[in-house]
Amino acid sequence: MMFPLGFWDVSLLAAVTSIILLITLELLSPYYGKINMRIDRKKLKNATTALTIVFLATVAIRIASIILNP
């Protein structure tokens, strides 16, 4: 059974998700809606960094496969 998502799909999903998280991190205030609920900016930044690294790794793998396969 094949995995339903291709390599290109995973790369695109990681890029879009990291952009959305980065915009959320920069634009939302620490207090969203309720005064009691505080957004943990450190966790949001770590998630954004992790997804960005995943995206860059998939891009690097695609570039390497293009260069190595003539």
C-alpha positions in Angstrom: 0.0 0.0 0.0 1.4 3.4 -1.0 1.4 6.5 1.2 -1.3 8.8 -0.2 0.9 11.9 0.0 3.8 12.4 -2.3 7.0 14.1 -1.5 5.9 17.3 -3.2 2.7 17.3 -1.2 4.5 17.0 2.1 6.9 19.8 1.1 4.0 22.1 0.2 2.1 21.2 3.3 5.1 22.0 5.5 5.7 25.3 3.7 2.1 26.5 4.0 1.8 25.5 7.6 5.1 27.2 8.6 4.0 30.4 6.9 0.6 30.3 8.7 2.3 29.7 12.0 4.9 32.5 11.4 2.1 35.0 10.5 0.2 33.9 13.6 3.3 34.4 15.7 4.0 37.8 14.4 0.5 39.3 14.2 -1.5 37.9 17.2 -1.1 39.6 20.5 -0.1 37.4 23.5 -3.7 37.7 24.7 -6.3 36.3 22.3 -10.0 36.6 23.2 -9.9 36.1 26.9 -7.6 37.7 29.3 -7.0 34.4 31.1 -5.8 32.6 27.9 -2.2 33.3 27.1 -0.6 32.1 23.8 2.8 30.4 24.5 5.0 32.2 21.9 8.0 29.9 22.6 6.0 26.8 21.7 4.6 28.5 18.6 8.1 29.6 17.5 9.5 26.1 18.1 6.8 24.6 15.9 7.4 27.2 13.2 11.1 26.5 13.3 10.6 22.7 13.1 8.3 22.9 10.1 10.6 25.3 8.3 13.5 22.8 8.8 11.3 20.0 7.5 10.5 22.2 4.4 14.1 23.1 3.8 15.1 19.4 4.1 12.6 18.3 1.6 13.8 21.0 -0.8 17.4 19.9 -0.3 16.5 16.3 -1.0 14.7 17.3 -4.2 17.7 19.4 -5.3 20.0 16.5 -4.6 17.9 14.1 -6.5 17.9 16.4 -9.5 21.6 16.9 -9.4 22.5 13.2 -8.8 20.1 11.8 -11.4 21.3 13.0 -14.9 
